[in-house]
Amino acid sequence: MSRRNRGFTLNEILIALVIVGIIGAAFTKLLASQSRFFDQQNNLRTARSIARSGQNVMFYDLRMVQDSGGVDSASVDGKTLRVIVPYRFGLVCGTNNSTTTVMMLPIDSATDAMSQYTGFAFRNSSGANAGRYTIVTPSQPKTDDRPQNSSSAQLCTGTASGDQQLRTVSMNGRSSTILDLKNDTPTGAAAMAPVFMWEKVTYSFKASGIYPGYYGLYRNVQGGSNDELLAPFDSSARFRYYVAGDDTSRTTVPSLSDIRGIALVLNALSPKSVSNNATVHSPSRIVTSVFFKNVRSY
């Protein structure tokens, strides 16, 4: 009986190698494509996170701005916005010459420590400016005119004629504070008028110190440092403005006293470029609006 030993022919081996090569090339291309897709999605998530973080940071300040006098300045290119931001609220107890005695609600000690007192504002109850706040800016708010524990606390808690008979409030171990707020001249603030302390905050889009060639979002509290909060953004990031009756925001800066809200154009970029192009950064374009909650009476 004969036996035949058979192996692979050269043609069969070549054909198998070609097939394996085709499959390997396709698989390699698939892996590369999936890797680029994953990289792009990760970059998009990062860019979206930058835009949303910028939105959240500014919302905290801008919601508290009053709708009359709350915007201090705005640049014509839409890159810089300076606002008067309340950080502590209370009631006026009385005035004596250039001293206004107030009772302020409890405040977190960290918030108080990080705030830069620049002045105070009280709400008008009558006249042409009823419902609007009068902004008071002492000449030396950081030194001689800074808030001090009141020497006339009875104006708030006393029961005599002219005293307001207010009770102090305590929450989570923090209590109301009775303070004397100084000014260069009498303010004319009425007893029991709402009052707030404020700081002047500037937000701006300008050249990033972290990502050269791109923009960063900066926050500056007057009297403090200029901090780069987030980056990178592209050159189209800016502020737009709403006035009463607007359905859409406008790029031209209106009269500051007419501004009722801000549109935040947060066109962020991923810090990392896409894998197949070192000059391209994935964008995330978010436009959101915030309207001032501290409004006058109409």
Backbone torsions as a table, in degrees:
resi	resn	phi	psi	omega
1	MET	NA	135.2	-178.2
2	SER	-93.9	151.9	176.9
3	ARG	-122.1	138.3	178.6
4	ARG	-115.0	120.1	176.0
5	ASN	-97.0	115.6	-177.9
6	ARG	-114.7	139.6	172.7
7	GLY	-120.4	-164.1	178.3
8	PHE	-88.6	139.6	174.9
9	THR	-80.2	164.6	179.2
10	LEU	-61.0	-39.4	179.2
11	ASN	-62.4	-41.5	179.6
12	GLU	-64.4	-41.2	178.9
13	ILE	-63.5	-43.9	-179.9
14	LEU	-62.8	-43.1	179.1
15	ILE	-62.5	-42.1	179.4
16	ALA	-63.4	-41.2	179.5
17	LEU	-64.1	-40.2	178.6
18	VAL	-63.0	-45.0	179.7
19	ILE	-62.2	-45.5	178.6
20	VAL	-62.1	-39.5	178.9
21	GLY	-62.9	-43.0	179.3
22	ILE	-63.1	-45.6	179.3
23	ILE	-63.3	-43.2	-179.7
24	GLY	-63.5	-41.5	178.7
25	ALA	-63.2	-43.5	179.2
26	ALA	-63.5	-41.9	-179.8
27	PHE	-65.7	-40.9	177.8
28	THR	-63.2	-42.2	178.1
29	LYS	-63.3	-40.1	178.0
30	LEU	-62.6	-44.4	179.4
31	LEU	-62.6	-42.7	179.3
32	ALA	-63.8	-41.8	179.0
33	SER	-63.2	-44.8	179.0
34	GLN	-65.4	-36.4	178.5
35	SER	-65.1	-43.2	177.2
36	ARG	-64.7	-40.3	178.9
37	PHE	-62.1	-46.0	178.5
38	PHE	-61.1	-42.1	179.7
39	ASP	-62.8	-44.0	179.7
40	GLN	-63.7	-43.4	179.2
41	GLN	-64.6	-40.0	178.4
42	ASN	-64.6	-40.6	177.1
43	ASN	-64.2	-41.0	178.2
44	LEU	-62.8	-42.0	178.5
45	ARG	-63.0	-39.5	179.3
46	THR	-65.4	-45.1	178.7
47	ALA	-62.7	-41.4	179.1
48	ARG	-64.1	-38.0	178.5
49	SER	-64.6	-38.8	178.2
50	ILE	-63.5	-45.8	-179.5
51	ALA	-64.0	-44.4	-179.0
52	ARG	-68.2	-35.6	177.5
53	SER	-65.0	-40.7	175.8
54	GLY	-61.9	-40.8	176.9
55	GLN	-60.5	-47.1	-177.5
56	ASN	-65.0	-39.6	180.0
57	VAL	-62.6	-45.9	-176.1
58	MET	-75.4	-31.6	178.0
59	PHE	-55.5	-41.8	-176.1
60	TYR	-57.8	-42.4	-179.7
61	ASP	-79.9	-48.5	-168.9
62	LEU	-68.9	-30.9	178.9
63	ARG	-62.7	-29.0	-175.4
64	MET	-86.3	-8.2	-177.8
65	VAL	-68.1	143.4	176.4
66	GLN	-83.2	154.0	-172.2
67	ASP	-86.0	6.7	176.8
68	SER	-140.7	103.9	-178.5
69	GLY	90.3	-0.4	-177.9
70	GLY	-76.5	-27.1	175.6
71	VAL	-92.3	118.4	-175.7
72	ASP	-86.9	-38.0	176.8
73	SER	-162.3	157.2	178.4
74	ALA	-150.0	130.3	-178.2
75	SER	-77.6	152.1	-175.8
76	VAL	-68.1	-23.4	179.7
77	ASP	-86.5	0.4	177.2
78	GLY	76.1	10.6	-176.2
79	LYS	-93.3	-18.1	-174.9
80	THR	-133.0	135.2	179.5
81	LEU	-138.7	126.8	177.7
82	ARG	-118.2	127.2	-174.9
83	VAL	-129.3	156.2	175.0
84	ILE	-95.7	112.2	-171.4
85	VAL	-108.6	117.8	174.3
86	PRO	-68.2	142.5	175.6
87	TYR	-130.9	-6.8	176.5
88	ARG	-153.9	137.7	-174.4
89	PHE	-120.1	157.2	178.0
90	GLY	-172.6	-158.5	-179.7
91	LEU	-129.6	146.5	174.0
92	VAL	-77.7	131.1	176.5
93	CYS	-96.1	-33.4	179.9
94	GLY	171.6	168.1	178.3
95	THR	-126.5	148.7	177.5
96	ASN	-142.0	103.2	-174.8
97	ASN	55.9	-117.6	-176.3
98	SER	-96.0	11.6	-179.4
99	THR	-110.8	127.7	175.5
100	THR	-110.8	120.5	179.7
101	THR	-93.8	129.6	-174.8
102	VAL	-133.6	153.5	169.6
103	MET	-110.2	118.4	-177.5
104	MET	-101.7	141.2	178.6
105	LEU	-65.8	159.4	178.3
106	PRO	-57.6	149.8	-179.6
107	ILE	-140.9	147.3	175.6
108	ASP	-62.8	134.3	-175.2
109	SER	-62.0	-34.7	179.5
110	ALA	-67.0	-42.4	178.1
111	THR	-61.6	-43.3	179.8
112	ASP	-63.6	-41.7	-177.4
113	ALA	-68.4	-34.8	-177.1
114	MET	-83.2	-13.8	-178.1
115	SER	-82.1	148.5	179.4
116	GLN	-111.7	98.1	-178.4
117	TYR	-59.7	124.8	178.8
118	THR	-120.1	-20.4	179.2
119	GLY	169.0	-169.8	178.1
120	PHE	-139.4	168.0	-179.8
121	ALA	-142.2	142.2	177.5
122	PHE	-125.4	149.7	-175.5
123	ARG	-87.7	133.6	177.6
124	ASN	-83.8	136.8	-177.1
125	SER	-101.3	-10.5	-177.2
126	SER	-151.0	173.0	178.9
127	GLY	82.5	-171.1	-176.5
128	ALA	-64.5	-25.4	-178.0
129	ASN	-101.2	20.3	-179.3
130	ALA	-57.2	132.0	-179.6
131	GLY	90.0	-12.5	179.4
132	ARG	-99.0	155.4	178.6
133	TYR	-94.6	138.1	170.4
134	THR	-91.3	119.9	-179.0
135	ILE	-83.0	127.3	178.5
136	VAL	-113.9	123.1	-179.5
137	THR	-120.9	97.9	177.0
138	PRO	-60.9	153.4	-177.9
139	SER	-69.4	-28.0	-179.5
140	GLN	-133.0	65.8	-173.8
141	PRO	-66.1	-19.1	-177.4
142	LYS	-94.4	-8.2	-176.2
143	THR	-126.5	-97.7	-173.8
144	ASP	-64.5	-30.0	-173.9
145	ASP	-101.5	15.5	178.6
146	ARG	-71.1	155.1	179.6
147	PRO	-59.0	140.0	179.3
148	GLN	-132.0	151.6	174.8
149	ASN	-56.1	133.0	-171.0
150	SER	-71.7	142.4	171.5
151	SER	-93.2	0.5	-179.4
152	SER	-128.2	48.4	-176.6
153	ALA	-60.6	-24.8	-178.5
154	GLN	-64.0	-21.8	176.3
155	LEU	-58.9	-29.6	-179.8
156	CYS	-92.3	-47.0	-170.0
157	THR	-104.7	-10.3	-176.8
158	GLY	-71.0	167.7	-178.5
159	THR	-114.4	2.1	-179.6
160	ALA	-75.5	169.9	177.8
161	SER	-59.7	131.2	-178.6
162	GLY	93.0	-15.9	175.7
163	ASP	-83.6	153.5	-171.7
164	GLN	-94.5	-7.6	176.3
165	GLN	53.7	44.3	179.4
166	LEU	-88.8	149.3	174.8
167	ARG	-102.3	139.6	174.5
168	THR	-71.3	152.7	-177.6
169	VAL	-117.2	138.3	176.2
170	SER	-123.7	135.0	178.2
171	MET	-143.0	125.4	176.7
172	ASN	52.0	40.3	177.4
173	GLY	82.8	0.9	179.1
174	ARG	-109.5	143.0	-174.9
175	SER	-123.0	161.3	172.6
176	SER	-60.3	154.0	-179.9
177	THR	-127.9	133.3	176.3
178	ILE	-99.8	120.5	-172.7
179	LEU	-127.5	154.8	169.6
180	ASP	-103.4	123.6	178.1
181	LEU	-105.8	122.9	-175.5
182	LYS	-90.9	151.9	173.8
183	ASN	-147.9	164.7	-178.8
184	ASP	-70.8	-31.3	-179.2
185	THR	-137.5	164.3	176.2
186	PRO	-58.4	141.5	-177.0
187	THR	-91.6	-26.9	-175.3
188	GLY	78.1	16.9	179.7
189	ALA	-66.4	132.5	-179.4
190	ALA	-81.8	146.3	176.8
191	ALA	-59.6	141.0	179.2
192	MET	73.2	10.1	174.7
193	ALA	-75.0	138.9	173.8
194	PRO	-59.8	145.1	-178.4
195	VAL	-141.6	148.5	171.7
196	PHE	-139.6	151.9	170.2
197	MET	-91.5	148.0	-176.1
198	TRP	-137.7	159.7	172.3
199	GLU	-128.4	155.7	-177.9
200	LYS	-100.4	118.7	-174.7
201	VAL	-117.0	132.2	177.7
202	THR	-113.7	126.7	172.0
203	TYR	-108.6	139.3	-179.4
204	SER	-151.1	148.6	170.2
205	PHE	-104.4	118.2	177.9
206	LYS	-152.4	178.7	-173.2
207	ALA	-52.3	127.9	-177.9
208	SER	-76.2	138.2	173.9
209	GLY	-86.6	-12.5	-178.9
210	ILE	-94.6	-40.2	-179.5
211	TYR	-122.1	88.5	-179.2
212	PRO	-55.1	139.2	-179.6
213	GLY	92.8	-6.6	179.6
214	TYR	-125.9	175.5	-179.0
215	TYR	-99.9	151.4	173.2
216	GLY	-122.1	156.3	174.6
217	LEU	-95.1	121.0	-177.4
218	TYR	-111.7	148.0	174.0
219	ARG	-129.1	130.3	178.7
220	ASN	-132.4	125.4	171.5
221	VAL	-96.1	125.8	-176.8
222	GLN	-52.4	126.4	-176.0
223	GLY	96.1	-6.7	179.9
224	GLY	-117.6	-167.9	-177.9
225	SER	-86.7	161.4	177.8
226	ASN	-95.0	106.5	-170.9
227	ASP	-104.0	130.6	172.9
228	GLU	-83.4	112.6	-174.6
229	LEU	-83.8	-48.1	-172.3
230	LEU	-145.7	151.1	176.8
231	ALA	-168.1	160.1	1.8
232	PRO	-96.4	155.3	170.8
233	PHE	-123.1	156.4	175.9
234	ASP	-89.0	177.0	-171.6
235	SER	-68.8	-12.3	-179.1
236	SER	-85.9	-6.7	177.9
237	ALA	-64.0	134.1	-174.7
238	ARG	-169.4	-179.3	173.9
239	PHE	-110.8	142.5	171.3
240	ARG	-123.6	171.2	-167.0
241	TYR	-134.8	146.7	173.9
242	TYR	-115.3	141.6	167.4
243	VAL	-119.9	169.9	-178.5
244	ALA	-55.8	130.8	178.7
245	GLY	92.5	-7.3	179.9
246	ASP	-74.9	134.8	170.2
247	ASP	-94.2	-27.1	178.0
248	THR	-128.2	156.1	-179.3
249	SER	-78.1	161.1	-179.1
250	ARG	-122.4	149.2	179.6
251	THR	-84.6	-33.7	179.0
252	THR	-69.4	132.4	-178.5
253	VAL	-72.5	118.7	177.1
254	PRO	-79.0	-177.2	172.3
255	SER	-57.5	130.7	-173.1
256	LEU	-57.4	-35.1	-178.1
257	SER	-71.8	-12.0	-179.5
258	ASP	-95.3	-8.1	-176.1
259	ILE	-72.3	128.2	-178.5
260	ARG	-112.3	-14.2	-179.1
261	GLY	-168.5	168.3	-177.1
262	ILE	-127.3	135.0	170.4
263	ALA	-97.1	127.1	-178.5
264	LEU	-100.1	112.1	177.9
265	VAL	-95.0	97.7	-172.5
266	LEU	-107.8	82.5	179.9
267	ASN	-93.2	89.6	-175.5
268	ALA	-90.5	161.8	177.9
269	LEU	-127.2	155.1	174.6
270	SER	-74.5	138.0	177.8
271	PRO	-60.8	-30.1	-177.5
272	LYS	-98.8	136.5	177.9
273	SER	-73.8	161.7	178.7
274	VAL	-69.3	154.6	-169.4
275	SER	-65.9	-28.0	-176.4
276	ASN	-102.2	7.2	178.3
277	ASN	-156.2	109.2	-174.0
278	ALA	-70.2	-13.4	-177.4
279	THR	-100.2	-3.2	-176.1
280	VAL	-107.2	127.6	176.3
281	HIS	-115.1	132.7	-177.0
282	SER	-62.7	130.6	-179.3
283	PRO	-95.5	154.1	169.6
284	SER	-134.8	112.9	-173.6
285	ARG	-104.2	108.5	179.6
286	ILE	-119.6	126.2	173.4
287	VAL	-119.6	119.4	-178.2
288	THR	-135.3	156.6	-175.8
289	SER	-121.1	145.1	175.7
290	VAL	-131.7	128.8	179.6
291	PHE	-108.5	144.0	-175.4
292	PHE	-67.7	132.8	-179.6
293	LYS	-89.2	-25.0	-177.2
294	ASN	-85.5	83.0	-170.7
295	VAL	-106.3	156.1	176.4
296	ARG	-75.9	168.7	172.8
297	SER	-85.8	143.5	-177.0
298	TYR	-107.7	NA	NA
